[in-house]
Amino acid sequence: MRTERHGAAGVAATVTTGASPGAGYGRLFIGVGWLVLLLGLWLWGSGAAGNAALSQLTATGDVAAVGRPLGGGPPRTHDPVAAPGTVRPSGLTIPALGMHAGLVAQGLDADGAVAVPRADAPGRVGWHADGPQPGAAGAAVLAGRSTGGRGRAAFAGLTRLRPGARVDVQRSDGSTARFTVEDVQIFEHRDFDARKVRRAHEPDRAELRLVTRGAHPGTARDGGPADVVVSAYLSGYAPGRPASG
């Protein structure tokens, strides 16, 4: 090792040269170690943030609500549930609207749509007695009023439903068919197709339609009354309790 002293204007500086090779390698290893440590911390932080974002995405939002896994897979449907001939749908509950209504059997009106209950019973909902039962394969259609009559109309808030909302249909044997809303469509009155409404979106799937005609004025694109069709699919089933004794 050689030490040199350079003096200028009474100021001295010491420079040490010729250090041993081992000391240089030691500093190199320390530097590489710090680099690896910092890289590892950065990768760990990025992964944690990504996992947190993924967890939030899969737990909330429309994708999880409708039962669709990430990637656009099919909804988690329940197999259709056959009903004996004596079993009838008796009630309809939509928690998101705070609504519960009794069901009455109805036929088709002059337009080929499911007839709604009488104006003096706006809180009731009609079901197409000649079509599939709610929970059976095919599209079961329920029709209700959105305005008119005395008391609150059963389907007054139908346009507020969103994909993922729950719809329960109670049946006369004590069982419940649970549906999940898939989409909400608003039509101008002239574009309503009753036959298409009664057609299932997918074969061999249990589906439900909630229909109201002539909804609140101003709802349609042309500013006039609208026809609203809510489509849902069977996502759960709770059998009735057996009778005691």
C-alpha positions as CSV (number, residue, x, y, z in Angstrom):
1,M,0.0,0.0,0.0
2,R,1.3,3.4,-0.9
3,T,0.3,6.7,0.7
4,E,0.8,10.0,-1.1
5,R,0.5,13.4,0.4
6,H,-0.2,16.3,-1.9
7,G,0.0,19.8,-0.3
8,A,-1.2,23.0,-1.8
9,A,-1.5,26.3,0.1
10,G,-1.0,24.5,3.3
11,V,-3.8,22.1,2.7
12,A,-3.0,18.4,2.9
13,A,-4.9,15.5,1.4
14,T,-4.3,11.8,1.8
15,V,-5.0,9.3,-0.9
16,T,-4.6,5.6,-0.3
17,T,-4.1,3.3,-3.3
18,G,-3.3,-0.3,-3.8
19,A,-5.9,-1.8,-1.5
20,S,-6.2,-5.5,-1.3
21,P,-8.4,-7.3,-4.0
22,G,-10.4,-9.0,-1.2
23,A,-11.8,-5.7,0.0
24,G,-13.1,-4.8,-3.4
25,Y,-14.9,-8.1,-3.9
26,G,-16.5,-7.6,-0.4
27,R,-17.9,-4.3,-1.4
28,L,-19.2,-5.8,-4.7
29,F,-21.0,-8.6,-2.8
30,I,-22.6,-6.2,-0.4
31,G,-23.8,-4.0,-3.3
32,V,-25.3,-7.0,-5.1
33,G,-27.0,-8.1,-1.9
34,W,-28.7,-4.8,-1.3
35,L,-29.9,-4.8,-5.0
36,V,-31.4,-8.3,-4.6
37,L,-33.1,-7.2,-1.3
38,L,-34.6,-4.1,-2.8
39,L,-35.8,-6.0,-5.9
40,G,-37.5,-8.6,-3.6
41,L,-39.2,-6.0,-1.5
42,W,-40.5,-4.3,-4.7
43,L,-41.9,-7.5,-6.1
44,W,-43.5,-8.4,-2.8
45,G,-45.2,-5.0,-2.6
46,S,-46.5,-5.2,-6.2
47,G,-47.9,-8.7,-5.6
48,A,-49.7,-7.7,-2.4
49,A,-51.3,-4.7,-4.1
50,G,-52.4,-6.8,-7.0
51,N,-53.9,-9.4,-4.8
52,A,-55.7,-6.8,-2.8
53,A,-57.2,-5.3,-6.0
54,L,-58.2,-8.7,-7.3
55,S,-59.8,-9.6,-4.0
56,Q,-61.9,-6.4,-4.1
57,L,-62.8,-7.0,-7.7
58,T,-64.1,-10.5,-7.2
59,A,-66.0,-9.6,-4.0
60,T,-67.9,-6.6,-5.3
61,G,-69.4,-5.3,-8.4
62,D,-71.7,-6.7,-11.1
63,V,-69.5,-9.6,-12.1
64,A,-69.7,-11.2,-8.6
65,A,-73.3,-10.1,-8.0
66,V,-74.7,-12.0,-11.0
67,G,-72.7,-15.1,-10.2
68,R,-70.3,-14.8,-13.2
69,P,-66.7,-15.7,-12.5
70,L,-64.0,-13.4,-13.9
71,G,-63.4,-14.0,-17.6
72,G,-67.1,-13.9,-18.6
73,G,-68.0,-17.5,-17.8
74,P,-71.6,-18.7,-17.6
75,P,-73.7,-17.8,-14.5
76,R,-74.0,-20.3,-11.7
77,T,-77.5,-21.6,-12.5
78,H,-79.5,-24.1,-10.6
79,D,-81.0,-27.1,-12.4
80,P,-84.7,-26.7,-13.2
81,V,-87.0,-27.9,-10.5
82,A,-90.1,-29.9,-11.5
83,A,-93.3,-29.2,-9.7
84,P,-96.2,-31.6,-9.2
85,G,-99.5,-30.6,-10.9
86,T,-101.0,-29.4,-7.6
87,V,-98.2,-27.0,-6.8
88,R,-98.7,-23.3,-7.8
89,P,-96.6,-20.2,-7.3
90,S,-98.2,-18.2,-4.5
91,G,-96.0,-15.2,-3.7
92,L,-93.2,-13.0,-5.1
93,T,-90.6,-11.2,-3.0
94,I,-88.0,-8.7,-4.3
95,P,-85.8,-7.5,-1.3
96,A,-84.1,-4.7,-3.3
97,L,-87.5,-3.1,-3.8
98,G,-89.0,-4.0,-0.4
99,M,-91.8,-5.7,-2.3
100,H,-93.9,-8.8,-1.5
101,A,-97.0,-9.6,-3.6
102,G,-99.4,-12.4,-4.0
103,L,-99.6,-14.2,-7.3
104,V,-102.8,-14.9,-9.3
105,A,-103.2,-17.1,-12.4
106,Q,-103.7,-15.0,-15.6
107,G,-104.1,-15.7,-19.3
108,L,-103.0,-13.7,-22.3
109,D,-104.5,-10.3,-23.4
110,A,-105.4,-9.2,-26.9
111,D,-101.7,-8.4,-27.6
112,G,-100.5,-11.8,-26.6
113,A,-98.9,-10.5,-23.4
114,V,-99.7,-11.9,-19.9
115,A,-102.6,-10.0,-18.5
116,V,-102.1,-8.0,-15.4
117,P,-104.4,-8.2,-12.4
118,R,-107.4,-5.9,-12.1
119,A,-106.9,-2.2,-11.5
120,D,-108.5,-2.5,-8.0
121,A,-105.7,-5.0,-7.0
122,P,-102.5,-3.2,-8.1
123,G,-100.5,-4.9,-5.4
124,R,-101.0,-8.3,-7.0
125,V,-98.9,-9.9,-9.8
126,G,-100.2,-12.2,-12.5
127,W,-98.4,-15.4,-13.6
128,H,-98.9,-17.1,-17.0
129,A,-100.8,-20.2,-15.9
130,D,-100.5,-21.8,-19.3
131,G,-96.7,-21.3,-19.4
132,P,-93.8,-22.9,-17.4
133,Q,-94.0,-22.8,-13.6
134,P,-91.4,-20.6,-11.9
135,G,-88.4,-22.9,-11.4
136,A,-89.3,-25.3,-14.2
137,A,-87.4,-25.3,-17.5
138,G,-88.4,-22.4,-19.8
139,A,-89.3,-18.8,-19.1
140,A,-92.0,-18.2,-16.5
141,V,-93.7,-14.8,-17.0
142,L,-95.0,-12.6,-14.2
143,A,-96.9,-9.4,-15.1
144,G,-97.8,-6.5,-12.8
145,R,-98.9,-2.9,-12.7
146,S,-96.5,0.0,-12.3
147,T,-99.1,2.7,-11.8
148,G,-102.9,3.1,-11.3
149,G,-105.4,1.8,-8.9
150,R,-105.6,2.3,-5.2
151,G,-102.5,1.5,-3.2
152,R,-99.0,0.8,-4.2
153,A,-98.5,-0.9,-7.6
154,A,-96.5,-4.1,-7.3
155,F,-94.0,-3.2,-10.1
156,A,-93.8,0.5,-9.5
157,G,-90.0,0.4,-8.9
158,L,-89.1,-2.3,-11.5
159,T,-86.8,0.0,-13.4
160,R,-84.6,0.3,-10.3
161,L,-83.6,-3.4,-10.3
162,R,-80.0,-4.1,-11.3
163,P,-78.3,-7.3,-12.4
164,G,-77.5,-9.5,-9.4
165,A,-80.7,-8.6,-7.5
166,R,-82.5,-11.4,-5.8
167,V,-86.1,-12.5,-6.7
168,D,-87.8,-15.2,-4.7
169,V,-91.0,-17.0,-5.8
170,Q,-92.8,-18.8,-3.0
171,R,-94.8,-21.9,-4.0
172,S,-97.8,-23.5,-2.5
173,D,-95.9,-26.6,-1.2
174,G,-93.8,-24.3,1.0
175,S,-90.7,-24.3,-1.3
176,T,-89.0,-21.3,-2.7
177,A,-87.4,-20.8,-6.1
178,R,-84.7,-18.2,-6.0
179,F,-83.8,-16.2,-9.1
180,T,-81.0,-13.8,-9.9
181,V,-81.6,-10.8,-12.2
182,E,-79.6,-11.0,-15.4
183,D,-80.7,-7.9,-17.2
184,V,-83.3,-5.1,-17.3
185,Q,-84.6,-3.9,-20.6
186,I,-86.8,-0.9,-21.4
187,F,-88.8,-0.8,-24.6
188,E,-90.8,1.8,-26.4
189,H,-94.3,0.4,-26.4
190,R,-94.4,-0.2,-30.1
191,D,-91.2,-2.4,-29.8
192,F,-92.6,-4.8,-27.2
193,D,-92.6,-8.4,-28.5
194,A,-94.8,-10.6,-26.3
195,R,-93.7,-13.9,-27.9
196,K,-90.0,-13.0,-27.5
197,V,-90.6,-12.3,-23.9
198,R,-92.0,-15.8,-23.3
199,R,-89.1,-17.4,-25.1
200,A,-86.1,-18.7,-22.9
201,H,-82.7,-17.2,-23.5
202,E,-81.0,-20.5,-23.1
203,P,-82.5,-24.0,-23.7
204,D,-83.2,-26.2,-20.6
205,R,-82.6,-23.4,-18.2
206,A,-85.2,-22.2,-15.7
207,E,-85.8,-18.5,-16.3
208,L,-88.2,-15.8,-15.0
209,R,-89.6,-12.6,-16.6
210,L,-91.0,-9.7,-14.7
211,V,-93.0,-7.5,-17.0
212,T,-94.9,-4.2,-16.7
213,R,-96.5,-2.4,-19.6
214,G,-96.9,1.4,-19.8
215,A,-94.4,2.3,-17.1
216,H,-94.0,5.8,-15.8
217,P,-94.2,8.4,-18.6
218,G,-90.8,9.7,-19.7
219,T,-89.1,6.4,-19.2
220,A,-88.8,5.5,-22.9
221,R,-86.4,7.1,-25.3
222,D,-89.2,8.9,-27.0
223,G,-90.4,10.4,-23.7
224,G,-93.5,8.3,-23.6
225,P,-94.6,5.3,-21.4
226,A,-92.3,2.3,-21.6
227,D,-92.6,-1.5,-21.3
228,V,-90.1,-3.0,-18.9
229,V,-88.8,-6.6,-19.0
230,V,-86.6,-8.0,-16.2
231,S,-84.9,-11.3,-17.0
232,A,-83.6,-13.6,-14.3
233,Y,-82.4,-17.2,-14.0
234,L,-82.9,-19.9,-11.3
235,S,-79.9,-19.7,-8.9
236,G,-81.2,-21.6,-5.9
237,Y,-84.0,-23.7,-4.5
238,A,-85.2,-24.3,-0.9
239,P,-87.7,-27.3,-0.6
240,G,-90.7,-26.9,1.6
241,R,-90.8,-28.3,5.1
242,P,-92.6,-31.6,5.4
243,A,-95.9,-31.4,7.2
244,S,-95.7,-32.4,10.9
245,G,-97.6,-35.4,12.2
